[in-house]
Amino acid sequence: MILKNQNRILAIVAHPDDEILGVGGTILKYISRGDEVDVLILGEGETSKDSNIDIQKRKKQAQQAAKLLGVKNLFLEKLPDNQFDSLPLLKIVKIVEHYLNKIKPIVVYTHYPYDLNIDHRLTFQAVLTACRPQPDFFVKTILAFETPSSTEWQVKDKTNQFRPTVYSDITEFIDKKIETLKVYQDELKKYPHPRSEEGIRVLAKYRGTESGLQYAEAFQLIRELNG
């Protein structure tokens, strides 16, 4: 959902690369229209893996990706990778609340609540908790995005399956999205893995066929407050 006269958008994600996978094309679209987009990455995204990529390298990759996207501010926290459930939920909520109050976004994008990845699920829960609709609260719209290799790998029953209700035309931005994702080259896999260059393009094309577009990113509307 691209809203007119919108000037403050915040993407809250669990790991470096989630911001590109889930909402990268839409971020590029917002910025092309002169809107301000910030990104908050809660986790360091590395320590649970058997890899040679260290946390500092992942941080630099996130900074490079943010520069390519053109986001106004990138905020990096260091919650332990794939271990958000080892922390009190309140700690994560407080971090999210801090940045919400700092940025005062009108639109928030975050993970789908039933992703396979535990960090994604707890990120969503923290965002929803921090965005309790109190009087005069500035967040008016919350949208959940899908993350390839997490959202579609969950059990596809009536509770868990991603059911998009909002589509963003990213036809103009699909190539730039994929080019930006290459910053995280060590996260990319070979096709037919969903987190491959071709896999990302196929998903965007599929979401486009659902919505009469060439390429699209899909979202589930969680809340929208119309004053």
N, C-alpha and C positions, 0 to 999 in steps of 0.2 A: 504494500500500500504506500504510494507516494502521495503525500498530502501537500496541498498548495499552501504557500506562505509559511511553511515549516522551516525553522532555522536551527533546531537543536535535536540531534539524534544521537543515541548512545547504543552501541552494540556491546553486550556483556557476554563474554565467552569463557570457557573453561581453559582452553589450551591455545598456544600459538598455532596457527593455521585454521582454527575453527572460524575465525572472522572472515577468511577468504572462502572456505568451503561453503559456509552457510549463507552469507549475506554479502559477499564480495562485490558481486555485480550491482546490487542495489546501493551499496555504499558509493560505488563509482558514479552511479546515476544521480544520487543525491548531490554529490560534490560537483558534478557537471552543471547542476542547476543553481549553484551558489549557496547551498545549505552547509551547515557546520555538522560534521560527524566526528564523534570521539569513540574510541575503542578501549574497553577495559578487559584485560586478560587476567584471570584470577590465578591460574596455575602455571608452574614453570614448565610443565609439559614434557619432562625428560627422564626423571630419576627412576621411573618404573620400567624403563626399556633397557634391553641389552644392546646398547649402541655406544658409539664413540663420540656422540654429539653432547657437548657439555651445556650447562645451563646458560653460560655467558654467550655461547654461539647461538643458542636458540633465541636469546634476548636480542641479539644483533639482527637475526633474521626477521623477528617481529618488527623491529624498528625500520628495517629496510622495506618490508611489506607495507607498513603504514605510510612511509614516504611515497611509495609508488601509488598507493590508493589516494593519497592526498588528505588523509584524516587530519583534523586540527590537533588533537592530542591523543597520544597512546599512553595508557596507564598499565603498568606491569606489576602484578603481585607475584608472590612466590609460594602459593599453596602447593603441597606435595602432589605429584602426578599420580592420578588414579587412586588417591587416598583421601579425597575430600570427606569420605565417610569416617575417617579417623579423627575428624575435628568436630567440635560442637557446631551445630548448624548456626547458632547465634553468632559465632565468630565470622562466618561467611556473610551472614546477613549484615553485620555491622560494617564490613568492608564495602559491600554493595551500597548500603545507606550513605556511607561517607562520600562515595563518588556521585551518587544521585544528588545529594545536597550540594556538592561542589559544582556540578555541571548543570543541574536542573533541566534535564532533557524533557521534551514533550513526547517523543517516541522512543521506545526501548525494544531492541531485538535481542532475543536470547535463545537458548536451546529448547528443543522439544522435551516435554516433561517425561516421556517414556523411552528415551534413548537407551540403548544397551549400556553405554558408558556411564558409570556411577557419577563421575564428576559432572557430566552434562546434566544429569537428573537433579543433583544437588544445587547446581548453578541456577537452574530454573526455579527450584523451590526457594532459594535465597532471594532471587529477584522478585518473585511473587509476594514473598513475605515483606520485603523492603518496600514494595509498591502498594501497600495497603491503601485503598482509596479513601483517604481522609479528606476533610474539607480543605479546599484550596491547594490540594496536592497537584504538582505540576505535570506528572506523567499522565498523559491522556490515552495513550495507545501502547499496548504490549503485543508483540508478535513473536511467535516461535518459529524458528527455521529448522530445516532438516540438515543433518550432517552425514554425508556419505561415509559408509562403513560403521555407522552407529545406529542411525535412525531405522534404516531398512533391515538391519540385522536383528532387531528386536522381534519377539513373537508377534505375528500379524493377526491378532484377534481384535475384537471390537474395542477393547480398552487401549491397546498399545499402538495400533496402526496410525501412522501419520495421515491426517485428512486435511489437506490444504484448503483454505477458504479465500486466500488472497494471493494474487499472482503479480509479479513485477516483471515487466518487459526489460530484459537485459540483452536484447539482440545486439545493440550497439556496443555492449561492454563485455561480451563473453570472451573475446580474445584477450582483452586486458586482464580479466579475472584469471584466466589460465596462466598468462605470463607472470602475473603477480604471485600466483601459487607456486611457481617454479623457484621462488626464493626459498621455499621449504623443500628443496629438491630431495632431501633424504626421507621426506614423508610421502613422496609420490611413489606409486607402485606401477607395475605393468598391467595393461589391460588383459583380462576383463575385471581387474580389481576396481571397485567403485571409486577409489581414491587415486585414479590414474587420470592423465590428461583427457584421454578419450572417454573415460567413465564420467568425468565432470561434464563434458560436452553432451554426452548422451542423456544424462539426467536433465540438463537444462533444455535440451530439445524435447524430451518427453513432457516436461512441465509446460513447454510451449504448445505442444499438441493438445494438451488439456484445456488450454486457454486461448487458442486462436493466435498464438504468437510463434515466432521462429525459435526464440530462446527465452526462458523465464526462470526466475527463482520463485519457489512456492513457500508460503507461510500459513500458519494457523493463527487466526486472530484469537488472542486470549482475552483481551479486554479493550473496549473503546468507550471513552467517556465523551459525550457530546453535550457541551454546555449551552 
